[in-house]
Amino acid sequence: MTDARLDLDRSRRIDLPEAVYCRHKTTEQCVAVVDEMLAEGSDAVVATRATPDQRRALLRLAPAAEAATTLTWRHRPPSGRRAVVIAAGTSDLPVASECRLTLEALGHDVEAITDVGVAGLHRLLAVLPDLDGANVLIAVAGMEGALPTVLAGLVAQPLIAVPTSVGYGTAFEGQTALLSMMTSCAPGVAVVGIDNGYGAACAAHRILAAERPRP
């Protein structure tokens, strides 16, 4: 048992499992919580923002899918729904990877497209055909955060924007990108908090789940 009060009923209530946020926890706490979730629950298990030491310890519990600082176990069966995670630059990949792997744990087919920021607009235009058939898009960008606005003017799918803390000078650790995305002139852009790839994945899952035929 751990000191944490695990919410193993969350999946039944909202179709999203509780996740383990590793930052600010000790390695021992992370291991104890994940171990109990694997033993007591039956749904996917997601651990985010793990340090290298935490990752090594968690991997000793059971084999896991791994990307950047995120680990996942016991993925759900395929949902038949497709998401595309689009990262403006390679510096945005840790956040994009957190989003991608969380969605994969929830059973969705996910494609990742990277390094298509608007500083080289031709790169984004070249991958637009790859977005056909996607049910939801997640655009991850730092700097001035322009990628979601440009993308939302070109495609019809639901679009979730994720500002990252990447950028020079007055990027202000992602605040500039966040405010830019929140004041987007493209209609219908939904925005999550800075570096919140996990939150974007959960929002995308709600969209994808709502599109599935109900029994």
Summary of the structure (lengths in Angstrom):
residues: 215
radius of gyration: 17.4
end to end distance: 36.5
largest distance: 53.7
contacts: 721
relative contact order: 0.13
helix: 43%
strand: 18%
